[in-house]
C-alpha cells in the first residue's frame, strides 16, 4: 500500500480547511509513548507536516523502512514529578 496522502486538512485533523491539495509524502516514523506507530507526512507543495497514526491498511513493512525519529507531540513534554509527602 502507498503511504502517501493528500493535504486536505488545515491545523485541525479532519477540518478539510486546506486549499493546498498537494501530496503528503511519508518522511519518517516514530513510536508514541503508548506504543502506537505514527508516520510523519510532509506536504510536497507547502512543507506542512502532520503526524498520523498508521492505518489498518498501511503496509507495516513500508512504515518500518522509513527513517525513525524521536517521538513528536503537539503538546510540550512535561516531566512527571512525584507529589511531596507530608508527615
Gaussian input, Z-matrix of N, CA and C with variables (Angstrom, degrees):
# hf/3-21g

backbone

0 1
 N
 C     1     B1
 C     2     B2     1     A1
 N     3     B3     2     A2     1     D1
 C     4     B4     3     A3     2     D2
 C     5     B5     4     A4     3     D3
 N     6     B6     5     A5     4     D4
 C     7     B7     6     A6     5     D5
 C     8     B8     7     A7     6     D6
 N     9     B9     8     A8     7     D7
 C    10    B10     9     A9     8     D8
 C    11    B11    10    A10     9     D9
 N    12    B12    11    A11    10    D10
 C    13    B13    12    A12    11    D11
 C    14    B14    13    A13    12    D12
 N    15    B15    14    A14    13    D13
 C    16    B16    15    A15    14    D14
 C    17    B17    16    A16    15    D15
 N    18    B18    17    A17    16    D16
 C    19    B19    18    A18    17    D17
 C    20    B20    19    A19    18    D18
 N    21    B21    20    A20    19    D19
 C    22    B22    21    A21    20    D20
 C    23    B23    22    A22    21    D21
 N    24    B24    23    A23    22    D22
 C    25    B25    24    A24    23    D23
 C    26    B26    25    A25    24    D24
 N    27    B27    26    A26    25    D25
 C    28    B28    27    A27    26    D26
 C    29    B29    28    A28    27    D27
 N    30    B30    29    A29    28    D28
 C    31    B31    30    A30    29    D29
 C    32    B32    31    A31    30    D30
 N    33    B33    32    A32    31    D31
 C    34    B34    33    A33    32    D32
 C    35    B35    34    A34    33    D33
 N    36    B36    35    A35    34    D34
 C    37    B37    36    A36    35    D35
 C    38    B38    37    A37    36    D36
 N    39    B39    38    A38    37    D37
 C    40    B40    39    A39    38    D38
 C    41    B41    40    A40    39    D39
 N    42    B42    41    A41    40    D40
 C    43    B43    42    A42    41    D41
 C    44    B44    43    A43    42    D42
 N    45    B45    44    A44    43    D43
 C    46    B46    45    A45    44    D44
 C    47    B47    46    A46    45    D45
 N    48    B48    47    A47    46    D46
 C    49    B49    48    A48    47    D47
 C    50    B50    49    A49    48    D48
 N    51    B51    50    A50    49    D49
 C    52    B52    51    A51    50    D50
 C    53    B53    52    A52    51    D51
 N    54    B54    53    A53    52    D52
 C    55    B55    54    A54    53    D53
 C    56    B56    55    A55    54    D54
 N    57    B57    56    A56    55    D55
 C    58    B58    57    A57    56    D56
 C    59    B59    58    A58    57    D57
 N    60    B60    59    A59    58    D58
 C    61    B61    60    A60    59    D59
 C    62    B62    61    A61    60    D60
 N    63    B63    62    A62    61    D61
 C    64    B64    63    A63    62    D62
 C    65    B65    64    A64    63    D63
 N    66    B66    65    A65    64    D64
 C    67    B67    66    A66    65    D65
 C    68    B68    67    A67    66    D66
 N    69    B69    68    A68    67    D67
 C    70    B70    69    A69    68    D68
 C    71    B71    70    A70    69    D69
 N    72    B72    71    A71    70    D70
 C    73    B73    72    A72    71    D71
 C    74    B74    73    A73    72    D72
 N    75    B75    74    A74    73    D73
 C    76    B76    75    A75    74    D74
 C    77    B77    76    A76    75    D75
 N    78    B78    77    A77    76    D76
 C    79    B79    78    A78    77    D77
 C    80    B80    79    A79    78    D78
 N    81    B81    80    A80    79    D79
 C    82    B82    81    A81    80    D80
 C    83    B83    82    A82    81    D81
 N    84    B84    83    A83    82    D82
 C    85    B85    84    A84    83    D83
 C    86    B86    85    A85    84    D84
 N    87    B87    86    A86    85    D85
 C    88    B88    87    A87    86    D86
 C    89    B89    88    A88    87    D87
 N    90    B90    89    A89    88    D88
 C    91    B91    90    A90    89    D89
 C    92    B92    91    A91    90    D90
 N    93    B93    92    A92    91    D91
 C    94    B94    93    A93    92    D92
 C    95    B95    94    A94    93    D93
 N    96    B96    95    A95    94    D94
 C    97    B97    96    A96    95    D95
 C    98    B98    97    A97    96    D96
 N    99    B99    98    A98    97    D97
 C   100   B100    99    A99    98    D98
 C   101   B101   100   A100    99    D99
 N   102   B102   101   A101   100   D100
 C   103   B103   102   A102   101   D101
 C   104   B104   103   A103   102   D102
 N   105   B105   104   A104   103   D103
 C   106   B106   105   A105   104   D104
 C   107   B107   106   A106   105   D105
 N   108   B108   107   A107   106   D106
 C   109   B109   108   A108   107   D107
 C   110   B110   109   A109   108   D108
 N   111   B111   110   A110   109   D109
 C   112   B112   111   A111   110   D110
 C   113   B113   112   A112   111   D111
 N   114   B114   113   A113   112   D112
 C   115   B115   114   A114   113   D113
 C   116   B116   115   A115   114   D114
 N   117   B117   116   A116   115   D115
 C   118   B118   117   A117   116   D116
 C   119   B119   118   A118   117   D117
 N   120   B120   119   A119   118   D118
 C   121   B121   120   A120   119   D119
 C   122   B122   121   A121   120   D120
 N   123   B123   122   A122   121   D121
 C   124   B124   123   A123   122   D122
 C   125   B125   124   A124   123   D123
 N   126   B126   125   A125   124   D124
 C   127   B127   126   A126   125   D125
 C   128   B128   127   A127   126   D126
 N   129   B129   128   A128   127   D127
 C   130   B130   129   A129   128   D128
 C   131   B131   130   A130   129   D129
 N   132   B132   131   A131   130   D130
 C   133   B133   132   A132   131   D131
 C   134   B134   133   A133   132   D132
 N   135   B135   134   A134   133   D133
 C   136   B136   135   A135   134   D134
 C   137   B137   136   A136   135   D135
 N   138   B138   137   A137   136   D136
 C   139   B139   138   A138   137   D137
 C   140   B140   139   A139   138   D138
 N   141   B141   140   A140   139   D139
 C   142   B142   141   A141   140   D140
 C   143   B143   142   A142   141   D141
 N   144   B144   143   A143   142   D142
 C   145   B145   144   A144   143   D143
 C   146   B146   145   A145   144   D144
 N   147   B147   146   A146   145   D145
 C   148   B148   147   A147   146   D146
 C   149   B149   148   A148   147   D147
 N   150   B150   149   A149   148   D148
 C   151   B151   150   A150   149   D149
 C   152   B152   151   A151   150   D150
 N   153   B153   152   A152   151   D151
 C   154   B154   153   A153   152   D152
 C   155   B155   154   A154   153   D153
 N   156   B156   155   A155   154   D154
 C   157   B157   156   A156   155   D155
 C   158   B158   157   A157   156   D156
 N   159   B159   158   A158   157   D157
 C   160   B160   159   A159   158   D158
 C   161   B161   160   A160   159   D159
 N   162   B162   161   A161   160   D160
 C   163   B163   162   A162   161   D161
 C   164   B164   163   A163   162   D162
 N   165   B165   164   A164   163   D163
 C   166   B166   165   A165   164   D164
 C   167   B167   166   A166   165   D165
 N   168   B168   167   A167   166   D166
 C   169   B169   168   A168   167   D167
 C   170   B170   169   A169   168   D168
 N   171   B171   170   A170   169   D169
 C   172   B172   171   A171   170   D170
 C   173   B173   172   A172   171   D171
 N   174   B174   173   A173   172   D172
 C   175   B175   174   A174   173   D173
 C   176   B176   175   A175   174   D174
 N   177   B177   176   A176   175   D175
 C   178   B178   177   A177   176   D176
 C   179   B179   178   A178   177   D177
 N   180   B180   179   A179   178   D178
 C   181   B181   180   A180   179   D179
 C   182   B182   181   A181   180   D180
 N   183   B183   182   A182   181   D181
 C   184   B184   183   A183   182   D182
 C   185   B185   184   A184   183   D183
 N   186   B186   185   A185   184   D184
 C   187   B187   186   A186   185   D185
 C   188   B188   187   A187   186   D186
 N   189   B189   188   A188   187   D187
 C   190   B190   189   A189   188   D188
 C   191   B191   190   A190   189   D189
 N   192   B192   191   A191   190   D190
 C   193   B193   192   A192   191   D191
 C   194   B194   193   A193   192   D192
 N   195   B195   194   A194   193   D193
 C   196   B196   195   A195   194   D194
 C   197   B197   196   A196   195   D195
 N   198   B198   197   A197   196   D196
 C   199   B199   198   A198   197   D197
 C   200   B200   199   A199   198   D198
 N   201   B201   200   A200   199   D199
 C   202   B202   201   A201   200   D200
 C   203   B203   202   A202   201   D201
 N   204   B204   203   A203   202   D202
 C   205   B205   204   A204   203   D203
 C   206   B206   205   A205   204   D204
 N   207   B207   206   A206   205   D205
 C   208   B208   207   A207   206   D206
 C   209   B209   208   A208   207   D207
 N   210   B210   209   A209   208   D208
 C   211   B211   210   A210   209   D209
 C   212   B212   211   A211   210   D210
 N   213   B213   212   A212   211   D211
 C   214   B214   213   A213   212   D212
 C   215   B215   214   A214   213   D213
 N   216   B216   215   A215   214   D214
 C   217   B217   216   A216   215   D215
 C   218   B218   217   A217   216   D216
 N   219   B219   218   A218   217   D217
 C   220   B220   219   A219   218   D218
 C   221   B221   220   A220   219   D219
 N   222   B222   221   A221   220   D220
 C   223   B223   222   A222   221   D221
 C   224   B224   223   A223   222   D222
 N   225   B225   224   A224   223   D223
 C   226   B226   225   A225   224   D224
 C   227   B227   226   A226   225   D225
 N   228   B228   227   A227   226   D226
 C   229   B229   228   A228   227   D227
 C   230   B230   229   A229   228   D228
 N   231   B231   230   A230   229   D229
 C   232   B232   231   A231   230   D230
 C   233   B233   232   A232   231   D231
 N   234   B234   233   A233   232   D232
 C   235   B235   234   A234   233   D233
 C   236   B236   235   A235   234   D234
 N   237   B237   236   A236   235   D235
 C   238   B238   237   A237   236   D236
 C   239   B239   238   A238   237   D237
 N   240   B240   239   A239   238   D238
 C   241   B241   240   A240   239   D239
 C   242   B242   241   A241   240   D240
 N   243   B243   242   A242   241   D241
 C   244   B244   243   A243   242   D242
 C   245   B245   244   A244   243   D243
 N   246   B246   245   A245   244   D244
 C   247   B247   246   A246   245   D245
 C   248   B248   247   A247   246   D246
 N   249   B249   248   A248   247   D247
 C   250   B250   249   A249   248   D248
 C   251   B251   250   A250   249   D249
 N   252   B252   251   A251   250   D250
 C   253   B253   252   A252   251   D251
 C   254   B254   253   A253   252   D252
 N   255   B255   254   A254   253   D253
 C   256   B256   255   A255   254   D254
 C   257   B257   256   A256   255   D255
 N   258   B258   257   A257   256   D256
 C   259   B259   258   A258   257   D257
 C   260   B260   259   A259   258   D258

   B1=1.4636
   B2=1.5309
   B3=1.2781
   B4=1.4580
   B5=1.5239
   B6=1.3147
   B7=1.4695
   B8=1.5249
   B9=1.3234
   B10=1.4575
   B11=1.5221
   B12=1.3211
   B13=1.4607
   B14=1.5302
   B15=1.2970
   B16=1.4639
   B17=1.5315
   B18=1.3237
   B19=1.4627
   B20=1.5337
   B21=1.3232
   B22=1.4628
   B23=1.5240
   B24=1.3452
   B25=1.4615
   B26=1.5197
   B27=1.3270
   B28=1.4587
   B29=1.5168
   B30=1.3075
   B31=1.4653
   B32=1.5218
   B33=1.3183
   B34=1.4543
   B35=1.5311
   B36=1.3397
   B37=1.4666
   B38=1.5299
   B39=1.3127
   B40=1.4606
   B41=1.5099
   B42=1.3430
   B43=1.4721
   B44=1.5309
   B45=1.3266
   B46=1.4714
   B47=1.5318
   B48=1.3488
   B49=1.4565
   B50=1.5267
   B51=1.3245
   B52=1.4548
   B53=1.5204
   B54=1.3183
   B55=1.4509
   B56=1.5313
   B57=1.3387
   B58=1.4642
   B59=1.5292
   B60=1.3128
   B61=1.4516
   B62=1.5167
   B63=1.3383
   B64=1.4722
   B65=1.5299
   B66=1.3087
   B67=1.4602
   B68=1.5253
   B69=1.3348
   B70=1.4556
   B71=1.5282
   B72=1.3287
   B73=1.4623
   B74=1.5266
   B75=1.3400
   B76=1.4611
   B77=1.5284
   B78=1.3301
   B79=1.4639
   B80=1.5188
   B81=1.3353
   B82=1.4651
   B83=1.5222
   B84=1.3312
   B85=1.4589
   B86=1.5247
   B87=1.3145
   B88=1.4628
   B89=1.5191
   B90=1.3353
   B91=1.4604
   B92=1.5211
   B93=1.3135
   B94=1.4635
   B95=1.5232
   B96=1.3196
   B97=1.4665
   B98=1.5221
   B99=1.3054
   B100=1.4681
   B101=1.5230
   B102=1.3383
   B103=1.4521
   B104=1.5122
   B105=1.3293
   B106=1.4568
   B107=1.5314
   B108=1.3195
   B109=1.4670
   B110=1.5194
   B111=1.3361
   B112=1.4630
   B113=1.5183
   B114=1.3234
   B115=1.4610
   B116=1.5221
   B117=1.3286
   B118=1.4606
   B119=1.5261
   B120=1.3313
   B121=1.4670
   B122=1.5193
   B123=1.3239
   B124=1.4714
   B125=1.5229
   B126=1.3405
   B127=1.4579
   B128=1.5229
   B129=1.3264
   B130=1.4599
   B131=1.5258
   B132=1.3443
   B133=1.4600
   B134=1.5112
   B135=1.3423
   B136=1.4702
   B137=1.5323
   B138=1.3327
   B139=1.4618
   B140=1.5136
   B141=1.3349
   B142=1.4692
   B143=1.5227
   B144=1.3320
   B145=1.4625
   B146=1.5084
   B147=1.3186
   B148=1.4641
   B149=1.5266
   B150=1.3304
   B151=1.4625
   B152=1.5269
   B153=1.3223
   B154=1.4598
   B155=1.5209
   B156=1.3188
   B157=1.4637
   B158=1.5261
   B159=1.3214
   B160=1.4554
   B161=1.5228
   B162=1.3143
   B163=1.4558
   B164=1.5334
   B165=1.3196
   B166=1.4595
   B167=1.5229
   B168=1.3309
   B169=1.4628
   B170=1.5316
   B171=1.3439
   B172=1.4651
   B173=1.5283
   B174=1.3113
   B175=1.4566
   B176=1.5277
   B177=1.3440
   B178=1.4605
   B179=1.5276
   B180=1.3195
   B181=1.4660
   B182=1.5337
   B183=1.3337
   B184=1.4713
   B185=1.5170
   B186=1.3272
   B187=1.4691
   B188=1.5222
   B189=1.3335
   B190=1.4606
   B191=1.5315
   B192=1.3288
   B193=1.4743
   B194=1.5274
   B195=1.3342
   B196=1.4634
   B197=1.5232
   B198=1.3282
   B199=1.4661
   B200=1.5299
   B201=1.3290
   B202=1.4643
   B203=1.5222
   B204=1.3318
   B205=1.4665
   B206=1.5223
   B207=1.3168
   B208=1.4583
   B209=1.5294
   B210=1.3332
   B211=1.4702
   B212=1.5183
   B213=1.3236
   B214=1.4660
   B215=1.5076
   B216=1.2961
   B217=1.4606
   B218=1.5128
   B219=1.3051
   B220=1.4573
   B221=1.5231
   B222=1.3335
   B223=1.4590
   B224=1.5160
   B225=1.3390
   B226=1.4601
   B227=1.5239
   B228=1.3284
   B229=1.4531
   B230=1.5282
   B231=1.3145
   B232=1.4612
   B233=1.5203
   B234=1.3322
   B235=1.4601
   B236=1.5205
   B237=1.3127
   B238=1.4617
   B239=1.5164
   B240=1.3224
   B241=1.4485
   B242=1.5215
   B243=1.3244
   B244=1.4636
   B245=1.5281
   B246=1.3414
   B247=1.4669
   B248=1.5234
   B249=1.3430
   B250=1.4652
   B251=1.5116
   B252=1.3208
   B253=1.4669
   B254=1.5104
   B255=1.3008
   B256=1.4582
   B257=1.5166
   B258=1.3192
   B259=1.4716
   B260=1.4857
   A1=110.48
   A2=116.39
   A3=123.83
   A4=109.50
   A5=117.99
   A6=121.27
   A7=112.05
   A8=117.91
   A9=121.26
   A10=110.20
   A11=116.37
   A12=121.75
   A13=107.48
   A14=116.96
   A15=121.37
   A16=108.32
   A17=116.73
   A18=122.50
   A19=109.15
   A20=115.28
   A21=120.52
   A22=112.55
   A23=117.59
   A24=120.92
   A25=111.22
   A26=115.08
   A27=121.48
   A28=109.26
   A29=116.76
   A30=121.35
   A31=113.00
   A32=118.22
   A33=121.82
   A34=109.31
   A35=117.76
   A36=119.45
   A37=111.42
   A38=115.72
   A39=120.92
   A40=115.51
   A41=118.46
   A42=119.88
   A43=113.38
   A44=117.89
   A45=123.71
   A46=111.77
   A47=115.77
   A48=121.51
   A49=113.91
   A50=119.08
   A51=119.84
   A52=110.88
   A53=115.86
   A54=121.49
   A55=111.38
   A56=117.37
   A57=121.76
   A58=111.59
   A59=117.12
   A60=121.84
   A61=116.44
   A62=118.08
   A63=121.10
   A64=110.52
   A65=116.28
   A66=121.49
   A67=110.45
   A68=115.64
   A69=123.35
   A70=107.15
   A71=116.55
   A72=121.75
   A73=110.51
   A74=117.46
   A75=119.80
   A76=108.62
   A77=117.40
   A78=119.97
   A79=113.44
   A80=118.04
   A81=120.91
   A82=108.56
   A83=114.77
   A84=121.25
   A85=108.45
   A86=116.00
   A87=121.26
   A88=108.78
   A89=115.57
   A90=121.54
   A91=107.33
   A92=115.67
   A93=120.79
   A94=110.79
   A95=116.68
   A96=122.91
   A97=113.63
   A98=116.82
   A99=119.86
   A100=112.18
   A101=117.50
   A102=121.96
   A103=115.78
   A104=118.08
   A105=121.64
   A106=109.59
   A107=116.58
   A108=121.55
   A109=109.72
   A110=115.38
   A111=121.28
   A112=109.64
   A113=115.18
   A114=122.93
   A115=108.41
   A116=116.23
   A117=121.44
   A118=106.63
   A119=116.40
   A120=121.94
   A121=108.16
   A122=116.71
   A123=122.04
   A124=108.02
   A125=115.24
   A126=120.84
   A127=109.82
   A128=115.85
   A129=121.00
   A130=112.04
   A131=116.87
   A132=120.31
   A133=113.63
   A134=116.56
   A135=119.34
   A136=114.20
   A137=118.08
   A138=120.58
   A139=115.39
   A140=118.61
   A141=122.26
   A142=109.48
   A143=117.40
   A144=121.68
   A145=111.14
   A146=115.11
   A147=121.87
   A148=107.27
   A149=115.73
   A150=122.33
   A151=107.20
   A152=116.41
   A153=121.70
   A154=110.57
   A155=116.33
   A156=118.14
   A157=107.68
   A158=115.56
   A159=117.45
   A160=109.40
   A161=115.43
   A162=121.84
   A163=109.42
   A164=115.86
   A165=121.32
   A166=111.84
   A167=117.25
   A168=119.35
   A169=113.34
   A170=118.11
   A171=120.71
   A172=109.30
   A173=116.54
   A174=121.78
   A175=107.28
   A176=115.91
   A177=120.20
   A178=111.81
   A179=118.13
   A180=120.49
   A181=110.34
   A182=117.14
   A183=120.74
   A184=110.96
   A185=116.87
   A186=121.06
   A187=109.49
   A188=116.89
   A189=120.87
   A190=112.38
   A191=118.18
   A192=121.43
   A193=112.41
   A194=117.76
   A195=120.65
   A196=109.84
   A197=118.02
   A198=119.83
   A199=109.73
   A200=116.09
   A201=121.05
   A202=108.59
   A203=115.24
   A204=121.04
   A205=109.15
   A206=116.27
   A207=121.63
   A208=108.99
   A209=117.67
   A210=119.80
   A211=111.73
   A212=115.36
   A213=122.21
   A214=107.73
   A215=115.42
   A216=119.99
   A217=109.18
   A218=116.17
   A219=119.72
   A220=110.06
   A221=116.10
   A222=121.13
   A223=109.31
   A224=117.53
   A225=118.60
   A226=110.64
   A227=116.09
   A228=120.15
   A229=108.78
   A230=115.90
   A231=121.12
   A232=107.68
   A233=118.22
   A234=119.16
   A235=110.86
   A236=115.15
   A237=120.24
   A238=107.17
   A239=116.53
   A240=121.99
   A241=107.82
   A242=115.61
   A243=120.20
   A244=109.01
   A245=117.38
   A246=119.05
   A247=110.57
   A248=114.53
   A249=118.69
   A250=109.67
   A251=114.88
   A252=119.78
   A253=109.54
   A254=114.57
   A255=118.96
   A256=108.23
   A257=116.32
   A258=120.33
   A259=112.33
   D1=148.10
   D2=178.63
   D3=-78.38
   D4=136.97
   D5=-179.94
   D6=-96.52
   D7=2.74
   D8=178.31
   D9=-74.85
   D10=155.95
   D11=173.46
   D12=-138.66
   D13=-171.99
   D14=-179.72
   D15=-121.02
   D16=142.33
   D17=-179.42
   D18=-79.38
   D19=92.92
   D20=179.30
   D21=-115.72
   D22=-23.06
   D23=-178.28
   D24=-94.92
   D25=149.15
   D26=174.31
   D27=-84.55
   D28=-134.69
   D29=-178.66
   D30=-72.23
   D31=-26.63
   D32=-177.69
   D33=-105.36
   D34=123.35
   D35=178.75
   D36=-55.57
   D37=131.64
   D38=178.25
   D39=88.94
   D40=-2.23
   D41=-176.19
   D42=-80.09
   D43=-15.80
   D44=179.91
   D45=52.32
   D46=37.45
   D47=-174.18
   D48=-97.76
   D49=-1.30
   D50=-178.11
   D51=-85.30
   D52=136.80
   D53=174.78
   D54=-94.08
   D55=-3.83
   D56=-174.62
   D57=-64.57
   D58=-63.62
   D59=178.15
   D60=74.82
   D61=4.74
   D62=-179.90
   D63=-75.24
   D64=171.71
   D65=178.68
   D66=-74.50
   D67=144.18
   D68=175.29
   D69=-105.48
   D70=115.61
   D71=-177.00
   D72=-90.31
   D73=139.76
   D74=173.66
   D75=-74.86
   D76=120.42
   D77=-175.56
   D78=-114.40
   D79=-17.82
   D80=-179.12
   D81=-166.66
   D82=172.19
   D83=176.69
   D84=-141.65
   D85=157.53
   D86=174.44
   D87=-153.96
   D88=167.86
   D89=178.74
   D90=-113.34
   D91=125.50
   D92=179.14
   D93=-73.33
   D94=167.15
   D95=-175.79
   D96=-50.33
   D97=-38.07
   D98=-175.82
   D99=-92.40
   D100=15.36
   D101=174.61
   D102=89.61
   D103=4.14
   D104=-179.56
   D105=-80.94
   D106=131.57
   D107=177.79
   D108=-81.50
   D109=141.43
   D110=179.79
   D111=-134.81
   D112=151.59
   D113=177.74
   D114=-112.51
   D115=137.39
   D116=172.88
   D117=-93.55
   D118=119.03
   D119=176.19
   D120=-105.97
   D121=135.82
   D122=176.29
   D123=-120.49
   D124=131.35
   D125=-179.69
   D126=-69.73
   D127=129.62
   D128=178.60
   D129=-76.89
   D130=-12.05
   D131=178.94
   D132=-92.69
   D133=-46.54
   D134=-173.50
   D135=-123.70
   D136=-5.80
   D137=177.15
   D138=86.47
   D139=-0.98
   D140=178.95
   D141=-59.17
   D142=139.78
   D143=177.72
   D144=-113.60
   D145=143.37
   D146=175.68
   D147=-137.18
   D148=143.80
   D149=178.07
   D150=-108.13
   D151=117.20
   D152=-175.62
   D153=-119.90
   D154=138.61
   D155=173.24
   D156=-69.44
   D157=154.09
   D158=-178.66
   D159=-71.61
   D160=148.56
   D161=-179.67
   D162=-94.79
   D163=160.57
   D164=-178.76
   D165=-59.51
   D166=-31.05
   D167=-178.17
   D168=-94.29
   D169=5.14
   D170=174.85
   D171=-72.80
   D172=142.82
   D173=177.48
   D174=-78.73
   D175=108.82
   D176=-174.73
   D177=-62.69
   D178=-33.60
   D179=177.45
   D180=-62.68
   D181=-38.00
   D182=176.93
   D183=-66.81
   D184=-38.55
   D185=177.30
   D186=-61.79
   D187=-42.69
   D188=-176.82
   D189=-70.31
   D190=-17.17
   D191=176.86
   D192=-82.69
   D193=-12.01
   D194=178.23
   D195=-71.52
   D196=152.16
   D197=174.80
   D198=-59.75
   D199=138.15
   D200=179.51
   D201=-92.84
   D202=133.34
   D203=179.02
   D204=-123.60
   D205=170.09
   D206=174.72
   D207=-64.93
   D208=146.17
   D209=178.54
   D210=-54.95
   D211=140.88
   D212=177.12
   D213=-116.47
   D214=143.08
   D215=177.32
   D216=-132.11
   D217=160.76
   D218=175.08
   D219=-85.87
   D220=-11.88
   D221=179.59
   D222=-108.60
   D223=146.78
   D224=177.76
   D225=-66.02
   D226=146.70
   D227=177.12
   D228=-67.78
   D229=130.24
   D230=179.02
   D231=-117.99
   D232=120.75
   D233=-179.81
   D234=-66.28
   D235=143.45
   D236=177.37
   D237=-86.92
   D238=124.71
   D239=-178.25
   D240=-120.09
   D241=130.11
   D242=178.85
   D243=-67.73
   D244=140.41
   D245=178.57
   D246=-66.43
   D247=149.77
   D248=178.73
   D249=-71.03
   D250=142.59
   D251=178.25
   D252=-89.41
   D253=138.89
   D254=175.20
   D255=-108.99
   D256=139.82
   D257=-176.37
   D258=-93.01

